[in-house]
Amino acid sequence: MIDINAIMIVLLSVTIICLLFIMYVMYVRIQQLLTEVASLTGRMELTGTELEQLTRNVEEFKRTRG
């Protein structure tokens, strides 16, 4: 007969391997998201001159509307 301890060891080993695979997939996805955040941060940063130009454009738009 098969020993219950042997079955438990195999079952727990398979569970650990599955969990390690899930952790690896999550690690890869986190790295992809960090790369994407880094590229978006570069696009979102406004320089002082861009902010001033945006403010001028908004004020000009307000004057023409009102």
C-alpha positions in Angstrom: 0.0 0.0 0.0 0.9 3.6 -0.5 2.0 5.4 2.6 -0.1 8.5 3.5 3.1 10.5 4.2 4.4 9.8 0.7 1.1 11.1 -0.8 1.3 14.2 1.4 4.9 14.9 0.4 4.1 14.6 -3.3 1.0 16.8 -2.9 2.8 19.5 -1.0 5.7 19.4 -3.4 3.4 20.0 -6.3 1.7 22.8 -4.4 5.1 24.5 -3.7 6.1 24.2 -7.4 2.8 25.8 -8.5 3.3 28.6 -6.0 6.8 29.2 -7.2 5.6 29.4 -10.8 2.9 31.9 -9.8 5.5 34.0 -8.0 7.7 34.0 -11.1 4.8 35.2 -13.3 3.9 37.9 -10.8 7.6 39.0 -10.7 7.7 39.3 -14.5 4.5 41.3 -14.6 5.7 43.7 -11.9 8.9 44.3 -13.9 6.8 45.1 -17.0 4.6 47.5 -15.0 7.6 49.2 -13.5 9.0 49.7 -17.0 5.7 51.1 -18.2 5.5 53.5 -15.2 9.0 54.8 -15.9 8.1 55.6 -19.5 4.9 57.3 -18.5 6.6 59.4 -15.8 8.9 60.8 -18.5 5.9 61.9 -20.5 4.0 63.4 -17.6 6.7 65.7 -16.3 6.1 69.3 -17.2 8.9 71.8 -17.3 8.5 75.3 -16.0 8.2 76.8 -19.5 5.5 74.3 -20.5 3.5 75.1 -17.4 3.8 78.9 -18.0 2.7 78.4 -21.7 -0.3 76.3 -20.5 -1.3 79.0 -18.0 -1.1 81.6 -20.7 -3.2 79.6 -23.1 -5.9 79.0 -20.4 -6.0 82.7 -19.5 -6.2 83.6 -23.2 -9.0 81.1 -23.7 -10.9 82.7 -20.7 -10.5 86.1 -22.2 -11.8 85.1 -25.6 -14.8 83.3 -24.1 -15.8 85.9 -21.7 
